[in-house]
Amino acid sequence: MDGPRFLQFAEATCIKVLKRHKKVAFVLDNASYHNEYRSDIPRPGWAVERIKDFCKLHDLEVTAKHGKKGKPIKQDYMDAVELYIELEDCKYKLDVLLKKYGIKAIRLPPYHPGSFS
């Protein structure tokens, strides 16, 4: 399974299930294709200007914690982006799709077989 195929499956499932039920939730494990970030969310490897543009577009407040002379640096912009991601409902591609259908995603914690006794 990969991300695009999973999103197609999820959308088809949403349409099918909503015909029969009013309240629906998707329960997901931590497979990588369940948790693909939206393509527009900045990553640390992005150029500073591109991250600045994202912050301006979303009216994010950037505070200069790391930069000299009170000017923000790349890390300050990424801190603002991280805060936005934490507060945003739809940081994953699947969340955007599910929100369109009024469905809530419930993500299970990572499974670690060594931690059970």
All heavy atoms as an XYZ file, in Angstrom:
960
protein
N       0.849     -1.176      0.000
C       0.000      0.000      0.000
C       0.890      1.234      0.000
O       1.948      1.246      0.613
C      -0.902     -0.030      1.231
C      -1.885      1.106      1.329
S      -3.164      1.210      0.066
C      -4.272     -0.081      0.543
N       0.443      2.250     -0.678
C       1.155      3.526     -0.677
C       0.149      4.640     -0.427
O      -1.057      4.408     -0.376
C       1.926      3.740     -1.976
C       1.037      3.763     -3.206
O      -0.191      3.667     -3.066
O       1.566      3.889     -4.312
N       0.651      5.872     -0.258
C      -0.188      7.003      0.099
C      -1.320      7.297     -0.867
O      -2.475      7.383     -0.454
N      -1.032      7.453     -2.164
C      -2.112      7.778     -3.105
C      -3.194      6.695     -3.182
O      -4.391      7.004     -3.222
C      -1.391      7.924     -4.450
C       0.005      8.301     -4.081
C       0.286      7.570     -2.797
N      -2.759      5.435     -3.186
C      -3.746      4.347     -3.225
C      -4.579      4.315     -1.952
O      -5.775      4.057     -1.980
C      -3.059      3.000     -3.422
C      -3.233      2.478     -4.818
C      -2.861      1.053     -4.958
N      -1.482      0.836     -4.538
C      -0.922     -0.348     -4.421
N      -1.600     -1.418     -4.686
N       0.315     -0.469     -4.044
N      -3.933      4.574     -0.806
C      -4.670      4.577      0.456
C      -5.698      5.705      0.474
O      -6.832      5.515      0.942
C      -3.726      4.706      1.650
C      -4.464      4.797      2.949
C      -5.137      3.703      3.463
C      -4.531      5.996      3.632
C      -5.850      3.786      4.649
C      -5.235      6.095      4.818
C      -5.893      4.987      5.327
N      -5.339      6.884     -0.039
C      -6.299      7.985     -0.067
C      -7.493      7.664     -0.964
O      -8.630      8.016     -0.639
C      -5.614      9.276     -0.520
C      -4.664      9.910      0.494
C      -3.962     11.119     -0.110
C      -5.383     10.297      1.758
N      -7.240      6.979     -2.091
C      -8.349      6.555     -2.953
C      -9.253      5.575     -2.220
O     -10.477      5.683     -2.282
C      -7.815      5.907     -4.230
C      -7.184      6.865     -5.192
C      -6.557      6.144     -6.381
O      -6.375      4.927     -6.374
N      -6.216      6.911     -7.405
N      -8.633      4.614     -1.518
C      -9.396      3.646     -0.740
C     -10.213      4.347      0.346
O     -11.397      4.048      0.549
C      -8.447      2.621     -0.099
C      -9.069      1.831      1.007
C      -9.932      0.791      0.735
C      -8.796      2.142      2.336
C     -10.523      0.067      1.768
C      -9.369      1.429      3.365
C     -10.235      0.391      3.080
N      -9.589      5.289      1.049
C     -10.267      5.995      2.136
C     -11.463      6.784      1.607
O     -12.535      6.783      2.224
C      -9.288      6.917      2.862
N     -11.302      7.450      0.472
C     -12.409      8.231     -0.078
C     -13.555      7.326     -0.509
O     -14.716      7.610     -0.222
C     -11.945      9.093     -1.245
C     -13.041      9.996     -1.755
C     -12.525     11.217     -2.485
O     -11.413     11.168     -3.022
O     -13.264     12.213     -2.495
N     -13.238      6.224     -1.162
C     -14.284      5.280     -1.570
C     -15.001      4.716     -0.347
O     -16.226      4.556     -0.343
C     -13.675      4.155     -2.403
N     -14.242      4.437      0.703
C     -14.829      3.912      1.932
C     -15.725      4.951      2.597
O     -16.812      4.622      3.090
C     -13.721      3.460      2.906
O     -12.915      2.477      2.252
C     -14.303      2.868      4.164
N     -15.293      6.200      2.617
C     -16.111      7.276      3.195
C     -17.462      7.357      2.499
O     -18.509      7.421      3.154
C     -15.404      8.619      3.071
S     -13.988      8.827      4.131
N     -17.435      7.365      1.196
C     -18.674      7.478      0.417
C     -19.592      6.304      0.717
O     -20.794      6.478      0.957
C     -18.353      7.573     -1.089
C     -17.632      8.891     -1.376
C     -19.610      7.442     -1.934
C     -17.005      8.970     -2.756
N     -19.033      5.107      0.744
C     -19.816      3.896      0.971
C     -20.400      3.851      2.386
O     -21.578      3.555      2.572
C     -18.921      2.671      0.727
C     -19.619      1.353      0.819
C     -18.647      0.224      0.495
C     -19.290     -1.130      0.638
N     -18.347     -2.213      0.341
N     -19.581      4.150      3.382
C     -20.003      4.038      4.769
C     -21.018      5.119      5.139
O     -21.959      4.865      5.896
C     -18.774      4.088      5.708
C     -19.175      4.217      7.150
C     -17.931      2.836      5.514
N     -20.844      6.330      4.611
C     -21.759      7.418      4.951
C     -23.164      7.219      4.376
O     -24.106      7.872      4.818
C     -21.183      8.754      4.505
C     -20.039      9.269      5.376
C     -19.408     10.505      4.768
C     -20.515      9.557      6.797
N     -23.304      6.320      3.427
C     -24.636      5.999      2.920
C     -25.445      5.234      3.966
O     -26.659      5.307      3.981
C     -24.539      5.170      1.631
C     -24.065      5.955      0.435
C     -23.982      5.074     -0.786
C     -23.454      5.859     -1.983
N     -23.294      4.995     -3.167
N     -24.747      4.516      4.850
C     -25.430      3.659      5.826
C     -25.382      4.188      7.257
O     -26.193      3.799      8.078
C     -24.807      2.268      5.797
C     -24.937      1.611      4.428
C     -24.407      0.217      4.418
N     -25.250     -0.618      5.254
C     -24.832     -1.724      5.835
N     -23.584     -2.115      5.693
N     -25.644     -2.449      6.566
N     -24.418      5.037      7.558
C     -24.234      5.475      8.940
C     -24.086      6.989      9.008
O     -23.498      7.607      8.129
C     -22.985      4.824      9.546
C     -23.003      3.333      9.482
N     -23.766      2.565     10.320
C     -22.366      2.466      8.663
C     -23.591      1.281     10.035
N     -22.748      1.196      9.020
N     -24.571      7.584     10.121
C     -24.460      9.025     10.305
C     -23.164      9.401     11.001
O     -22.534     10.389     10.653
C     -25.633      9.550     11.123
C     -26.945      9.512     10.386
C     -28.041     10.086     11.227
C     -29.357     10.035     10.467
N     -30.455     10.588     11.251
N     -22.763      8.635     12.010
C     -21.549      8.927     12.763
C     -20.482      7.900     12.389
O     -20.694      6.703     12.540
C     -21.805      8.880     14.261
C     -22.699      9.978     14.754
C     -22.825      9.939     16.252
C     -23.718     11.058     16.746
N     -23.808     11.059     18.205
N     -19.347      8.407     11.922
C     -18.272      7.533     11.460
C     -16.945      8.070     11.968
O     -16.734      9.280     12.041
C     -18.240      7.478      9.911
C     -17.108      6.592      9.425
C     -19.570      6.997      9.363
N     -16.049      7.158     12.333
C     -14.685      7.530     12.710
C     -13.728      6.545     12.046
O     -14.025      5.366     11.918
C     -14.500      7.496     14.219
N     -12.591      7.041     11.610
C     -11.533      6.199     11.059
C     -10.543      5.935     12.183
O     -10.030      6.876     12.784
C     -10.797      6.939      9.934
C     -11.154      6.491      8.550
C     -12.447      6.558      8.078
C     -10.177      6.006      7.702
C     -12.768      6.173      6.798
C     -10.481      5.616      6.408
C     -11.772      5.698      5.969
N     -10.265      4.682     12.471
C      -9.260      4.321     13.470
C      -8.033      3.844     12.701
O      -8.116      2.938     11.877
C      -9.775      3.219     14.417
C      -8.719      2.853     15.437
C     -11.051      3.678     15.111
N      -6.892      4.488     12.988
C      -5.681      4.250     12.206
C      -4.513      3.862     13.099
O      -4.380      4.377     14.213
C      -5.304      5.524     11.449
C      -6.398      6.135     10.592
C      -6.129      7.587     10.341
C      -6.500      5.372      9.307
N      -3.663      2.999     12.590
C      -2.405      2.710     13.288
C      -1.359      3.709     12.791
O      -1.700      4.719     12.194
C      -1.971      1.262     13.080
C      -1.731      0.914     11.625
O      -1.712      1.826     10.767
O      -1.546     -0.274     11.326
N      -0.099      3.442     13.029
C       0.927      4.425     12.659
C       1.658      4.063     11.369
O       2.825      4.378     11.208
C       1.922      4.628     13.810
C       2.682      3.364     14.132
O       2.239      2.276     13.812
N       3.823      3.498     14.768
N       0.963      3.453     10.414
C       1.567      3.192      9.104
C       1.929      4.535      8.450
O       1.206      5.517      8.591
C       0.599      2.422      8.213
N       3.035      4.553      7.756
C       3.529      5.820      7.194
C       2.531      6.445      6.231
O       2.402      7.669      6.182
C       4.870      5.592      6.504
O       4.711      4.663      5.448
N       1.808      5.648      5.472
C       0.867      6.216      4.508
C      -0.397      6.748      5.176
O      -1.173      7.453      4.556
C       0.514      5.221      3.394
C       0.122      3.843      3.868
C      -1.178      3.569      4.238
C       1.061      2.835      3.937
C      -1.540      2.305      4.671
C       0.707      1.577      4.361
C      -0.596      1.314      4.730
O      -0.947      0.069      5.167
N      -0.623      6.441      6.447
C      -1.731      7.045      7.185
C      -1.372      8.451      7.655
O      -2.251      9.241      7.974
C      -2.074      6.226      8.432
C      -2.631      4.885      8.146
N      -2.737      3.921      9.113
C      -3.118      4.324      7.010
C      -3.258      2.827      8.598
N      -3.493      3.053      7.320
N      -0.095      8.715      7.767
C       0.378      9.957      8.372
C       1.237     10.796      7.430
O       2.242     11.354      7.840
C       1.166      9.645      9.642
C       0.329      8.888     10.650
O      -0.811      9.235     10.890
N       0.889      7.844     11.233
N       0.847     10.907      6.192
C       1.586     11.748      5.243
C       1.166     13.197      5.444
O      -0.019     13.524      5.386
C       1.297     11.330      3.808
C       1.977     10.062      3.393
C       1.790      9.779      1.911
O       1.256     10.642      1.178
O       2.171      8.685      1.500
N       2.155     14.050      5.687
C       1.872     15.477      5.853
C       1.339     16.063      4.562
O       1.668     15.603      3.473
C       3.137     16.251      6.240
C       3.485     16.179      7.693
C       4.647     15.561      8.115
C       2.657     16.751      8.646
C       4.985     15.499      9.456
C       2.974     16.697      9.989
C       4.140     16.076     10.391
O       4.462     16.020     11.709
N       0.527     17.093      4.704
C       0.105     17.845      3.527
C       1.357     18.365      2.838
O       2.356     18.666      3.486
C      -0.767     19.028      3.943
C      -2.083     18.641      4.512
C      -2.936     19.827      4.910
N      -2.332     21.124      4.813
C      -2.550     22.100      5.684
N      -3.335     21.931      6.704
N      -1.985     23.280      5.515
N       1.282     18.502      1.549
C       2.461     18.911      0.784
C       2.849     20.363      1.016
O       3.979     20.745      0.762
C       2.227     18.678     -0.700
O       1.096     19.403     -1.137
N       1.937     21.174      1.533
C       2.252     22.588      1.713
C       2.847     22.910      3.084
O       3.188     24.056      3.347
C       1.012     23.444      1.483
C      -0.080     23.202      2.520
O      -0.166     22.076      3.037
O      -0.851     24.132      2.791
N       2.987     21.946      3.964
C       3.554     22.205      5.291
C       5.080     22.173      5.194
O       5.662     21.197      4.725
C       3.043     21.194      6.327
C       1.550     21.405      6.531
C       3.798     21.327      7.631
C       0.920     20.493      7.536
N       5.737     23.254      5.623
C       7.200     23.345      5.495
C       7.956     22.256      6.253
O       7.526     21.808      7.317
C       7.523     24.718      6.097
C       6.272     25.488      5.982
C       5.165     24.490      6.151
N       9.083     21.873      5.678
C      10.012     20.931      6.295
C      11.314     21.688      6.556
O      11.603     22.695      5.896
C      10.307     19.756      5.367
C       9.120     19.055      4.754
C       8.332     18.261      5.784
N       7.331     17.395      5.192
C       6.204     17.798      4.615
N       5.959     19.062      4.486
N       5.337     16.936      4.134
N      12.139     21.200      7.478
C      13.403     21.900      7.763
C      14.319     22.052      6.551
O      15.114     22.977      6.484
C      14.050     21.027      8.835
C      12.910     20.352      9.512
C      11.894     20.116      8.431
N      14.208     21.180      5.573
C      15.052     21.259      4.384
C      14.641     22.334      3.393
O      15.354     22.591      2.424
N      13.504     22.962      3.618
C      13.037     24.011      2.711
C      13.908     25.257      2.839
O      14.505     25.516      3.882
C      11.604     24.395      3.045
C      10.552     23.443      2.589
C      10.702     22.121      2.272
C       9.172     23.729      2.433
N       9.504     21.568      1.925
C       8.543     22.538      2.023
C       8.406     24.857      2.615
C       7.180     22.463      1.766
C       7.040     24.787      2.365
C       6.442     23.596      1.948
N      13.940     26.052      1.795
C      14.651     27.327      1.827
C      13.926     28.294      2.766
O      12.700     28.225      2.917
C      14.716     27.925      0.426
N      14.683     29.170      3.383
C      14.127     30.109      4.362
C      13.021     30.962      3.745
O      11.976     31.189      4.373
C      15.230     31.022      4.942
C      14.655     32.000      5.928
C      16.314     30.202      5.593
N      13.219     31.433      2.527
C      12.217     32.282      1.884
C      10.892     31.561      1.709
O       9.822     32.150      1.870
C      12.741     32.795      0.532
C      13.879     33.782      0.648
C      13.517     34.989      1.504
O      12.403     35.537      1.352
O      14.357     35.382      2.339
N      10.963     30.290      1.388
C       9.741     29.502      1.205
C       9.008     29.337      2.535
O       7.774     29.409      2.589
C      10.120     28.137      0.617
C       8.970     27.354      0.087
C       9.465     26.144     -0.669
N       8.357     25.259     -0.975
C       8.484     24.000     -1.329
N       9.695     23.474     -1.450
N       7.437     23.262     -1.577
N       9.749     29.139      3.619
C       9.147     29.020      4.949
C       8.548     30.358      5.371
O       7.449     30.418      5.936
C      10.185     28.517      5.978
C      10.699     27.128      5.578
C       9.577     28.463      7.376
C      11.894     26.657      6.378
N       9.247     31.465      5.071
C       8.731     32.809      5.376
C       7.407     33.050      4.644
O       6.460     33.598      5.223
C       9.730     33.883      4.956
C      10.904     34.051      5.866
C      11.794     35.179      5.321
C      13.041     35.352      6.126
N      13.902     36.430      5.595
N       7.359     32.644      3.380
C       6.137     32.813      2.595
C       4.972     32.047      3.223
O       3.847     32.548      3.281
C       6.348     32.348      1.158
C       7.275     33.259      0.372
O       7.502     34.412      0.820
O       7.791     32.805     -0.669
N       5.237     30.836      3.703
C       4.210     30.041      4.374
C       3.714     30.766      5.624
O       2.510     30.844      5.874
C       4.757     28.658      4.750
C       3.764     27.792      5.468
C       2.875     27.002      4.762
C       3.715     27.758      6.861
C       1.960     26.200      5.429
C       2.810     26.965      7.530
C       1.923     26.183      6.803
N       4.638     31.308      6.400
C       4.276     32.018      7.636
C       3.432     33.250      7.320
O       2.453     33.531      8.024
C       5.529     32.408      8.414
S       6.403     31.001      9.132
N       3.790     33.972      6.270
C       3.009     35.153      5.873
C       1.616     34.751      5.399
O       0.629     35.388      5.742
C       3.731     35.919      4.769
C       4.905     36.724      5.240
C       5.548     37.460      4.078
C       6.831     38.143      4.522
N       7.515     38.786      3.383
N       1.555     33.694      4.604
C       0.287     33.231      4.062
C      -0.698     32.847      5.166
O      -1.889     33.107      5.073
C       0.523     32.041      3.126
C      -0.717     31.408      2.503
C      -1.369     32.388      1.528
C      -0.352     30.119      1.802
N      -0.178     32.233      6.229
C      -1.034     31.770      7.326
C      -1.037     32.722      8.525
O      -1.539     32.362      9.590
C      -0.599     30.366      7.753
C      -0.831     29.339      6.687
N      -2.065     28.791      6.433
C       0.007     28.782      5.781
C      -1.985     27.936      5.447
N      -0.729     27.910      5.017
N      -0.476     33.911      8.353
C      -0.427     34.928      9.414
C       0.127     34.372     10.723
O      -0.444     34.575     11.794
C      -1.820     35.529      9.661
C      -2.337     36.287      8.461
O      -1.519     36.935      7.779
O      -3.557     36.233      8.198
N       1.258     33.668     10.637
C       1.880     33.098     11.825
C       2.762     34.138     12.495
O       3.490     34.876     11.828
C       2.716     31.876     11.456
C       1.985     30.757     10.732
C       2.935     29.592     10.477
C       0.787     30.284     11.523
N       2.685     34.177     13.812
C       3.511     35.107     14.578
C       4.884     34.472     14.803
O       5.006     33.417     15.425
C       2.852     35.405     15.923
C       3.591     36.445     16.724
C       2.892     36.760     18.031
O       1.659     36.653     18.084
O       3.608     37.100     18.987
N       5.903     35.122     14.286
C       7.275     34.626     14.401
C       8.017     35.506     15.403
O       8.102     36.715     15.228
C       7.996     34.653     13.034
C       9.419     34.158     13.165
C       7.220     33.835     12.014
N       8.538     34.872     16.457
C       9.316     35.619     17.447
C      10.786     35.275     17.287
O      11.140     34.118     17.052
C       8.862     35.286     18.880
O       8.954     33.879     19.084
C       7.431     35.729     19.117
N      11.630     36.262     17.410
C      13.068     36.084     17.219
C      13.697     35.604     18.526
O      14.119     36.400     19.346
C      13.698     37.380     16.753
N      13.746     34.294     18.704
C      14.355     33.718     19.906
C      15.811     33.341     19.676
O      16.615     33.389     20.575
C      13.579     32.473     20.350
C      12.192     32.755     20.856
C      11.554     31.486     21.345
C      10.608     30.977     20.280
N       9.910     29.767     20.638
N      16.127     32.930     18.460
C      17.452     32.406     18.169
C      18.363     33.394     17.440
O      19.568     33.289     17.504
C      17.339     31.123     17.325
C      16.547     30.050     17.994
N      15.212     29.860     17.745
C      16.893     29.130     18.916
C      14.769     28.849     18.474
N      15.768     28.389     19.189
N      17.771     34.334     16.721
C      18.552     35.251     15.889
C      19.213     36.365     16.674
O      18.809     36.718     17.776
N      20.236     36.914     16.060
C      20.942     38.045     16.661
C      20.249     39.343     16.259
O      19.591     39.412     15.226
C      22.395     38.076     16.192
C      23.193     36.874     16.640
C      24.601     36.940     16.101
C      25.374     35.698     16.519
N      26.715     35.691     15.935
N      20.418     40.359     17.073
C      19.881     41.695     16.799
C      18.361     41.693     16.651
O      17.799     42.516     15.929
C      20.521     42.298     15.556
C      22.026     42.466     15.666
C      22.593     43.063     14.411
C      24.111     43.125     14.504
N      24.704     43.616     13.278
N      17.681     40.744     17.265
C      16.227     40.725     17.247
C      15.596     40.317     15.934
O      14.402     40.494     15.741
N      16.384     39.773     15.012
C      15.844     39.335     13.728
C      15.650     37.820     13.755
O      16.529     37.085     14.201
C      16.780     39.719     12.580
C      16.862     41.205     12.354
C      17.619     41.503     11.089
C      17.612     42.999     10.830
N      18.205     43.318      9.545
N      14.501     37.345     13.269
C      14.269     35.904     13.268
C      15.152     35.183     12.250
O      15.507     35.729     11.206
C      12.797     35.777     12.896
C      12.400     37.072     12.314
C      13.365     38.100     12.778
N      15.505     33.954     12.585
C      16.260     33.087     11.676
C      15.379     31.904     11.294
O      14.230     31.807     11.742
C      17.595     32.618     12.311
C      17.342     31.808     13.582
C      18.512     33.804     12.596
C      18.568     31.119     14.133
N      15.907     31.009     10.500
C      15.139     29.876     10.000
C      14.497     29.086     11.136
O      13.327     28.698     11.047
C      16.046     28.967      9.162
C      15.325     27.820      8.510
C      16.283     27.032      7.621
C      15.576     25.928      6.890
N      16.462     25.231      5.966
N      15.223     28.852     12.215
C      14.680     28.081     13.338
C      13.470     28.770     13.959
O      12.514     28.116     14.363
C      15.757     27.849     14.409
C      15.288     26.980     15.555
C      14.831     25.599     15.103
O      15.515     24.933     14.340
N      13.667     25.175     15.556
N      13.484     30.087     14.021
C      12.338     30.830     14.553
C      11.104     30.633     13.674
O       9.991     30.461     14.178
C      12.674     32.324     14.663
C      13.798     32.591     15.649
O      13.864     31.904     16.687
O      14.625     33.481     15.365
N      11.307     30.649     12.367
C      10.189     30.406     11.450
C       9.674     28.974     11.587
O       8.466     28.735     11.590
C      10.601     30.696     10.003
C      10.772     32.162      9.724
C      12.031     32.743      9.653
C       9.667     32.986      9.540
C      12.197     34.094      9.407
C       9.817     34.346      9.295
C      11.079     34.886      9.238
O      11.221     36.233      9.000
N      10.597     28.010     11.717
C      10.178     26.617     11.881
C       9.455     26.415     13.213
O       8.521     25.614     13.293
C      11.381     25.671     11.776
C      11.865     25.421     10.365
S      10.577     24.882      9.193
C      10.039     23.352      9.912
N       9.845     27.137     14.261
C       9.128     27.065     15.541
C       7.680     27.527     15.370
O       6.753     26.914     15.912
C       9.828     27.910     16.608
C      11.157     27.311     17.061
O      11.425     26.131     16.756
O      11.932     28.041     17.716
N       7.483     28.589     14.613
C       6.136     29.090     14.346
C       5.331     28.061     13.551
O       4.142     27.837     13.814
C       6.196     30.415     13.600
N       5.989     27.409     12.590
C       5.323     26.380     11.793
C       4.944     25.193     12.677
O       3.832     24.662     12.578
C       6.226     25.926     10.619
C       5.671     24.683      9.954
C       6.381     27.048      9.607
N       5.849     24.769     13.566
C       5.559     23.651     14.463
C       4.355     23.950     15.351
O       3.512     23.083     15.579
C       6.781     23.323     15.321
C       7.943     22.720     14.552
C       7.618     21.376     13.925
O       6.867     20.589     14.537
O       8.098     21.124     12.810
N       4.269     25.164     15.853
C       3.125     25.555     16.675
C       1.847     25.513     15.847
O       0.809     25.027     16.304
C       3.350     26.952     17.257
C       2.246     27.476     18.167
C       2.074     26.578     19.386
C       2.548     28.897     18.600
N       1.918     25.992     14.619
C       0.766     25.941     13.717
C       0.322     24.493     13.491
O      -0.873     24.184     13.535
C       1.137     26.601     12.384
C       0.141     26.384     11.273
C      -1.038     27.128     11.214
C       0.378     25.450     10.271
C      -1.944     26.936     10.189
C      -0.531     25.258      9.240
C      -1.684     26.002      9.212
O      -2.586     25.795      8.195
N       1.276     23.590     13.278
C       0.964     22.183     13.033
C       0.284     21.566     14.246
O      -0.670     20.803     14.117
C       2.237     21.395     12.660
C       2.723     21.816     11.274
C       1.991     19.896     12.685
C       4.079     21.272     10.906
N       0.757     21.887     15.439
C       0.148     21.344     16.652
C      -1.301     21.790     16.810
O      -2.140     21.024     17.271
C       0.936     21.788     17.882
C       2.248     21.087     18.071
C       3.000     21.602     19.284
O       2.341     22.094     20.233
O       4.236     21.525     19.286
N      -1.598     23.021     16.446
C      -2.933     23.574     16.640
C      -3.877     23.293     15.471
O      -5.090     23.395     15.621
C      -2.838     25.085     16.868
C      -2.014     25.524     18.077
C      -1.898     27.038     18.117
C      -2.601     24.983     19.371
N      -3.322     22.935     14.336
C      -4.112     22.720     13.119
C      -4.798     21.356     13.162
O      -4.218     20.357     13.568
C      -3.188     22.809     11.903
C      -3.848     22.599     10.575
C      -4.796     23.712     10.175
O      -4.672     24.823     10.699
O      -5.650     23.456      9.330
N      -6.056     21.310     12.731
C      -6.806     20.059     12.676
C      -6.364     19.153     11.539
O      -6.442     17.947     11.639
C      -8.296     20.343     12.477
C      -9.046     20.450     13.781
O      -8.453     20.160     14.827
O     -10.220     20.833     13.736
N      -5.943     19.722     10.456
C      -5.685     18.955      9.242
C      -4.234     19.050      8.818
O      -3.903     19.647      7.802
C      -6.594     19.438      8.116
S      -8.324     19.180      8.460
N      -3.349     18.412      9.562
C      -1.950     18.458      9.163
C      -1.576     17.298      8.243
O      -0.555     17.329      7.593
C      -1.032     18.499     10.378
C      -1.012     17.264     11.241
C      -0.061     17.470     12.400
C      -0.067     16.323     13.364
N       0.861     16.545     14.458
N      -2.426     16.273      8.176
C      -2.165     15.132      7.303
C      -3.114     15.160      6.114
O      -4.228     15.675      6.191
C      -2.359     13.819      8.061
C      -1.446     13.659      9.240
C      -1.947     13.636     10.529
C      -0.071     13.527      9.068
C      -1.105     13.477     11.616
C       0.769     13.379     10.150
C       0.248     13.349     11.425
O       1.077     13.206     12.497
N      -2.682     14.575      5.009
C      -3.515     14.505      3.809
C      -4.831     13.797      4.098
O      -5.888     14.227      3.642
C      -2.773     13.768      2.692
C      -1.596     14.513      2.129
C      -0.901     13.682      1.068
C       0.304     14.395      0.508
N       0.999     13.587     -0.504
N      -4.765     12.724      4.882
C      -5.973     11.968      5.201
C      -6.948     12.805      6.017
O      -8.160     12.729      5.815
C      -5.618     10.685      5.959
C      -6.800      9.811      6.355
C      -7.533      9.304      5.111
C      -6.355      8.652      7.215
N      -6.445     13.620      6.923
C      -7.314     14.467      7.740
C      -8.104     15.446      6.880
O      -9.273     15.722      7.147
C      -6.501     15.234      8.784
C      -5.894     14.325      9.840
O      -6.349     13.175      9.965
O      -4.964     14.769     10.526
N      -7.452     15.990      5.861
C      -8.134     16.915      4.945
C      -9.270     16.185      4.239
O     -10.388     16.691      4.134
C      -7.141     17.517      3.928
C      -7.857     18.345      2.879
C      -6.084     18.341      4.645
N      -8.994     14.971      3.769
C     -10.008     14.172      3.085
C     -11.170     13.847      4.023
O     -12.336     14.022      3.674
C      -9.389     12.875      2.545
C     -10.377     11.873      1.968
C     -10.876     12.361      0.615
C      -9.749     10.513      1.852
N     -10.855     13.388      5.226
C     -11.902     12.995      6.170
C     -12.739     14.193      6.607
O     -13.950     14.075      6.803
C     -11.296     12.291      7.382
C     -10.611     10.952      7.097
C     -10.010     10.386      8.371
C     -11.566      9.955      6.470
N     -12.105     15.343      6.771
C     -12.830     16.545      7.175
C     -13.875     16.920      6.125
O     -14.957     17.387      6.445
C     -11.856     17.701      7.401
C     -12.502     18.918      8.010
C     -11.471     19.963      8.353
C     -12.113     21.148      9.059
N     -11.118     22.148      9.446
N     -13.537     16.685      4.868
C     -14.462     16.963      3.765
C     -15.763     16.173      3.939
O     -16.837     16.648      3.597
C     -13.778     16.602      2.441
C     -14.609     16.836      1.208
C     -13.778     16.659     -0.050
C     -13.881     15.251     -0.567
N     -13.226     15.072     -1.876
N     -15.663     14.980      4.532
C     -16.829     14.128      4.730
C     -17.372     14.185      6.161
O     -18.299     13.464      6.505
C     -16.481     12.671      4.379
C     -16.256     12.480      2.904
C     -14.979     12.410      2.379
C     -17.329     12.400      2.023
C     -14.759     12.248      1.024
C     -17.127     12.247      0.674
C     -15.839     12.167      0.178
O     -15.639     12.012     -1.182
N     -16.769     15.013      7.009
C     -17.238     15.137      8.388
C     -16.876     13.949      9.262
O     -17.584     13.633     10.218
N     -15.769     13.295      8.944
C     -15.336     12.107      9.681
C     -14.104     12.451     10.505
O     -13.217     13.168     10.056
C     -15.022     10.947      8.708
C     -16.303     10.552      7.970
C     -14.436      9.759      9.438
C     -16.077      9.523      6.888
N     -14.030     11.912     11.696
C     -12.909     12.145     12.612
C     -11.905     11.002     12.493
O     -12.278      9.837     12.438
C     -13.448     12.231     14.046
C     -12.417     12.380     15.106
C     -11.928     13.797     15.175
C     -11.004     13.937     16.382
N     -10.073     14.995     16.263
N     -10.617     11.346     12.468
C      -9.546     10.348     12.449
C      -9.089     10.109     13.886
O      -8.812     11.044     14.622
C      -8.371     10.815     11.608
N      -9.033      8.845     14.277
C      -8.534      8.466     15.600
C      -7.260      7.666     15.375
O      -7.293      6.584     14.798
C      -9.564      7.631     16.374
C     -10.844      8.443     16.563
C      -8.989      7.176     17.705
C     -11.993      7.656     17.131
N      -6.142      8.213     15.828
C      -4.851      7.550     15.628
C      -4.443      6.810     16.886
O      -4.430      7.375     17.976
C      -3.797      8.577     15.231
C      -4.021      9.078     13.832
C      -2.920     10.012     13.370
N      -2.951     10.145     11.932
C      -3.875     10.825     11.275
N      -4.832     11.425     11.921
N      -3.839     10.898      9.955
N      -4.107      5.528     16.714
C      -3.656      4.713     17.830
C      -2.196      5.027     18.142
O      -1.441      5.408     17.253
C      -3.807      3.236     17.484
C      -5.233      2.763     17.190
C      -5.220      1.313     16.722
C      -6.115      2.925     18.414
N      -1.774      4.834     19.392
C      -0.359      5.056     19.713
C       0.510      3.994     19.039
O       0.025      2.920     18.681
C      -0.313      4.931     21.234
C      -1.529      4.169     21.604
C      -2.548      4.437     20.553
N       1.790      4.293     18.871
C       2.685      3.309     18.246
C       2.697      2.001     19.031
O       2.603      1.996     20.257
C       4.050      3.982     18.300
C       3.764      5.422     18.446
C       2.481      5.534     19.190
N       2.809      0.912     18.294
C       2.842     -0.410     18.911
C       4.283     -0.821     19.147
O       5.086     -0.847     18.213
C       2.159     -1.416     17.976
C       2.298     -2.848     18.396
C       1.702     -3.300     19.574
C       3.026     -3.740     17.647
C       1.834     -4.622     19.963
C       3.150     -5.060     18.020
C       2.553     -5.496     19.187
O       2.688     -6.805     19.580
N       4.613     -1.123     20.398
C       5.943     -1.586     20.752
C       5.817     -2.910     21.496
O       5.492     -2.926     22.682
C       6.666     -0.558     21.641
C       6.905      0.741     20.962
N       7.885      0.893     20.010
C       6.296      1.932     21.055
C       7.871      2.129     19.558
N       6.911      2.784     20.174
N       6.038     -4.038     20.800
C       5.812     -5.337     21.437
C       6.694     -5.588     22.641
O       6.329     -6.330     23.539
C       6.100     -6.344     20.319
C       6.838     -5.599     19.286
C       6.502     -4.144     19.440
N       7.836     -4.948     22.723
C       8.735     -5.181     23.865
C       8.262     -4.527     25.134
O       8.734     -4.851     26.220
N       7.315     -3.603     25.069
C       6.891     -2.880     26.258
C       5.757     -3.550     27.014
O       5.366     -3.101     28.067
C       6.491     -1.446     25.881
O       5.393     -1.479     25.011
N       5.197     -4.613     26.449
C       4.113     -5.315     27.140
C       4.690     -6.460     27.964
O       5.658     -7.091     27.594
C       3.104     -5.881     26.125
C       2.380     -4.817     25.375
C       2.609     -4.630     24.024
C       1.475     -3.994     26.014
C       1.939     -3.656     23.323
C       0.799     -3.011     25.322
C       1.038     -2.845     23.972
N       4.066     -6.723     29.082
C       4.542     -7.841     29.907
C       3.492     -8.893     30.092
O       2.351     -8.726     29.879
C       5.025     -7.343     31.252
O       4.060     -6.529     31.866
